[in-house]
């Protein structure tokens, strides 16, 4: 099923040059200017490729290589790494190193390195929502401990969160509007972020203060069809991902239970071999084989826990963020409709009223353009992410069964009849 935003068109974001008061020119994006160019390729924008890879791993590498080609046009690179645990009198927390490399004129230096904790990332996201209400802000990983993880300071949990925070910043850095937000600049460059938190909006861009939407008693009559289709799609998408997430967690649980049984199962053959001299060698071989299968199964379960489930959760949160932007768009449209009704009911023709209505209409159109552009970007990112996710899952399963097959094949010679020596 195709929706209006999924047609074969290319949407181009054109930068708008703004001139600050002191005459210093700064290139920033204040919105999208969309130029639609018809594409004669497949409906999803992917060119037809009839060649078949030698293995799933080679295809996965090719997909990752294709995605990395976009890096040639980027001028802002952000990474999150080196988590460190801090133990204080009042609290214990983890900080992450945020490294930025850029050639943009908005930055005084070509490279920055700062340390940030989770609440700093949360501050950034809240500021982006306030100052860029018409845009889709990428989600953060859950603040609290995820299912199956007891210790939030465990190495597994910290690494999973680091990956999610790294992806969060990369999505912002790749966005043609959010990446130029002044709050994002401060987050990446300020040595002491707490000073900016205390000052609030005093030293930062106040663009978001002029965009206030009063819901009041306004109620939207009906969404336009294209946005209603987006809402329906998101509802179905979240439902499907939620189902996959629950089933995947059950599979992981059953794999771990099976792993416990295998670890008890293998040593029995080794113990038995101590009692049977003639069968000692093949029994030890079976025990070693089961041990190799245990290792392979543990790796498969870890991959699903660390790589598969986080992507599902991220896109569930992503969908909720998109729904919130849709609600904001509906509020602006409801306000516009209410103003139109107010103008129609008024007998006196006041010049300010039409101007207010026109201003409100501009906000609706701005919201519509930004929302559709972000939805298109989100769909493209989703397609790439899930291609890699599913290809990676297939590759890991192939590796698991290949390891198990090799383990069992290795003991066949030990089980075959040997000619008796005379």
Residue pairs with C-beta under 8 A, 6 or more apart in sequence:
2 43
3 226
3 229
3 230
3 233
4 226
4 229
5 226
5 230
5 372
5 375
5 376
5 379
6 43
6 44
6 379
7 43
8 38
8 39
8 40
8 41
8 42
8 43
8 45
9 36
9 37
9 38
9 39
10 35
10 36
10 37
10 39
10 45
11 32
11 34
11 35
11 36
11 372
11 373
11 376
12 33
12 34
12 35
12 37
13 29
13 32
13 33
13 34
13 176
13 177
13 373
14 32
14 33
14 35
15 27
15 28
15 29
15 176
16 28
16 29
16 30
16 31
16 33
17 25
17 27
18 26
18 27
18 28
18 30
19 25
19 26
20 26
26 105
26 106
27 105
28 106
28 180
29 176
29 177
29 180
30 177
31 134
31 177
31 366
31 369
31 370
32 176
32 177
32 369
32 370
32 373
34 369
34 372
34 373
39 45
41 47
41 48
42 48
44 383
45 380
53 59
53 62
55 398
56 391
56 394
56 395
56 398
57 395
59 391
60 388
60 391
60 392
60 395
63 384
63 387
63 388
63 391
64 388
67 384
67 388
71 77
74 173
74 174
75 102
75 103
75 104
76 100
76 101
76 102
76 104
76 173
76 179
77 100
77 101
77 102
77 173
78 98
78 99
78 100
78 166
78 169
78 170
78 172
78 173
78 188
79 98
79 99
79 166
80 96
80 97
80 98
80 99
80 162
80 165
80 166
80 169
81 96
81 97
81 99
81 162
81 166
82 96
82 97
83 94
83 95
83 96
83 158
83 159
83 162
84 94
84 95
84 96
84 97
84 115
85 92
85 93
85 94
85 153
86 92
86 93
86 94
86 95
92 153
93 117
93 118
94 117
94 118
94 153
94 158
94 161
95 115
95 116
95 117
96 115
96 116
96 117
96 162
96 165
97 113
97 114
97 115
98 112
98 113
98 114
98 115
98 116
98 169
98 187
98 188
99 111
99 112
99 113
100 107
100 111
100 112
100 113
100 188
100 189
101 110
101 111
102 110
102 111
103 110
106 180
106 185
107 185
107 188
107 189
108 189
109 189
112 188
112 189
114 188
114 189
114 190
114 191
114 193
116 187
116 193
118 140
118 143
118 161
118 165
120 187
120 193
121 140
121 165
121 168
121 169
122 140
122 143
123 187
123 193
123 197
124 183
124 184
124 187
125 137
125 138
125 140
125 168
127 181
127 183
127 204
128 135
128 137
128 172
128 178
128 181
128 183
128 184
129 137
130 208
131 181
131 182
131 183
131 205
131 207
131 208
132 177
132 178
132 181
132 208
133 208
133 211
133 213
133 325
133 328
134 211
134 325
134 328
134 329
134 366
134 367
134 370
134 371
135 175
135 177
135 178
135 325
135 370
135 374
136 318
136 321
136 322
136 325
136 371
136 374
136 375
136 377
136 378
137 172
137 178
137 321
138 167
138 168
138 171
138 172
138 318
138 321
139 168
139 314
139 317
139 318
139 320
139 321
140 164
140 165
140 168
140 317
141 160
141 161
141 164
141 165
141 168
141 310
141 313
141 314
142 313
142 317
144 152
145 151
145 152
145 157
146 157
146 160
146 313
147 249
148 249
148 252
148 305
149 156
149 157
149 160
151 157
152 158
156 305
156 306
159 306
160 306
160 310
163 310
164 310
164 314
167 314
171 381
172 178
172 179
172 181
172 184
173 179
173 184
175 377
177 370
178 184
181 205
182 204
182 205
183 204
183 205
186 193
186 196
186 204
187 193
190 196
196 203
196 204
201 209
211 363
213 328
213 331
213 332
213 335
213 363
214 335
215 331
215 334
215 335
216 335
216 338
218 331
218 334
218 335
218 337
218 338
219 334
220 330
220 331
220 333
220 334
220 337
221 334
221 337
222 228
223 231
223 326
223 330
223 333
224 368
226 372
227 326
227 329
227 368
227 371
230 322
230 326
230 375
231 323
231 326
234 319
234 322
234 323
234 326
237 315
237 319
238 316
238 319
238 320
241 312
241 315
241 316
241 319
242 316
244 312
245 309
245 312
245 313
245 316
248 304
248 308
248 309
248 312
249 309
251 304
252 301
252 304
252 305
252 309
255 297
255 300
255 301
255 304
256 301
258 297
259 294
259 297
259 298
259 301
262 290
262 293
262 294
262 297
263 294
265 290
266 286
266 287
266 288
266 289
266 290
266 291
266 294
267 287
268 287
269 283
269 284
269 286
269 287
269 290
270 283
270 284
270 287
272 279
272 283
273 279
273 280
273 281
273 283
273 284
273 287
274 280
276 283
281 414
282 411
282 414
282 415
285 410
285 411
285 414
285 415
286 411
288 407
288 411
289 407
289 408
289 410
289 411
292 403
292 404
292 406
292 407
293 403
293 404
293 407
295 403
296 399
296 400
296 403
296 404
296 407
297 400
299 396
299 400
300 396
300 397
300 400
303 392
303 393
303 396
304 393
304 396
307 389
307 392
308 389
308 392
308 393
311 385
311 386
311 389
315 382
315 385
318 378
322 374
322 375
322 378
325 371
325 374
326 371
328 367
329 364
329 367
329 368
329 371
332 360
332 363
332 364
332 367
333 364
333 367
335 360
336 357
336 360
336 361
336 363
336 364
339 353
339 356
339 357
339 360
340 357
342 353
343 353
343 354
343 357
346 353
